[in-house]
Amino acid sequence: MIFEDFPRNISVDLLGPSGSPADYSRALGAHTGLEDPTMLITNGTMVTLGEENQLLRDGALLVDGSRIAALGATDELLMKHPDADVLDAQGKLVMPGLMCSHTHFYGAFARGMALKGEPPSNFPEILEHLWWRLDKTLNREDVRYSALVCLVDAIRNGTTTLLDHHASPNEVAGSLDIIAEAVDEAGLRACLCYEVSDRDGPEVAQQGLRENERFITEVSGERLAGTFGLHASLTLSEETLAQAVEMANALEVGFHIHAAEDKADVNDSLKKYGLRVVERLEKAGILGPKTIAAHCVHIDAFEMDILRETGTNVVHNPRSNMNNAVGVADVPALLRRGINVGLGNDGFSNNMFTEMETTYLLHKLGQKDPRAMGADQVLRMAATNNARIANLFFERPLGQLVEGAYADIILVDYVPTTPLDVGNFPWHLVFGMNGGQVSTTIVGGKVLMKDRQLLTLDEEAICARSRELAQKVWARM
Ligand SMILES: [Zn+2]
């Protein structure tokens, strides 16, 4: 059977308004033999990324189950695997799925929302007037649909691995299971955590600690993982940090925390503890090679050295930093020190192409130097550095097309108008590519979107319900 033929049938038989997503994902498995699949992607321009990026024209890639089994010339692999289902890339780029190392699905309903009163004039006001009001209104169905709309968006933009940071203070217990279920239905790969904070009182803080512990203990499956979430220094007491460290150490996991996003975090830490944020977190035992510190905008050279010495991962979120006007993280300096800096979106659209473009632009302006932050550096952050972070949670290689890696693959419908080679690929990406060109998204060998048509999620139904729920959330706020 030619793989190319099935979506047309699927669209008639299985994507109708009556079928639930679960129904048609089961049926999809039956139609394509996904229980025991080998799929051959042919006629693609393979962009392997990884430590040594390669560009192979007329390339083919064999997927066996959830992993990449072989890479080679189309003719050669077609001859070797005549029985495999063929997915003809028709000359498109075949790339590893993109990754987002810091996001907040729970923020999805903020899109287009009008805030009453004066517009927030600084970061603490943004937190208090927007995010800490929104998160408190979320019920269990809101949590589910906030996640689902982000997952639809991620599939559409070819973002296949996401590290989410969740808050719903009035629905803490079990909230990560709701998100995990949505991720599972979508077919994406995600690492989840609950953002522990003292901002809603000691009881909610305790619930957050327990939710992380419970989820990390219970999470299962090749595409799901958990880590220990913490909000930020400015909303965490010494006691709560100590408790979190004890729990995380027992579970042998690290943390996912916001660090020095705004000056307010630094001022709070200096005032209460006489330490800058990174110093405080290091003293508390939060930092280390399994820990992700998002932002790190307001840190000094001494703190950068601490991040390097502890092997802590940093995640840069340029669109968010610009939107909140918190400042420009000195990412070039962090990279020069050898710190692993990945890329996240902090709840912006799950279009990592745009996040890369923004990274490329921001640091040139920030340093007033057009040589700052080459596209090759940006791509390394998004691919290699994000893969290092993702591989804290997922066993097989990610972010590269290599034998043995997870078959997380995207097809990008990009027609270069100037010569394209391995050396200038990052500049083609930054100047010419975007998420809307992703035609096909595959995760763990399973096709989630084919020719822009979603196969696991019912996008229309999800968006319709999301609009209804968002309206109610806005009214409650
Ligand atoms: Zn964040």
Residues whose N, C-alpha, C, O or C-beta is under 5 A from the ligand:
A	BS01	ZN	D346
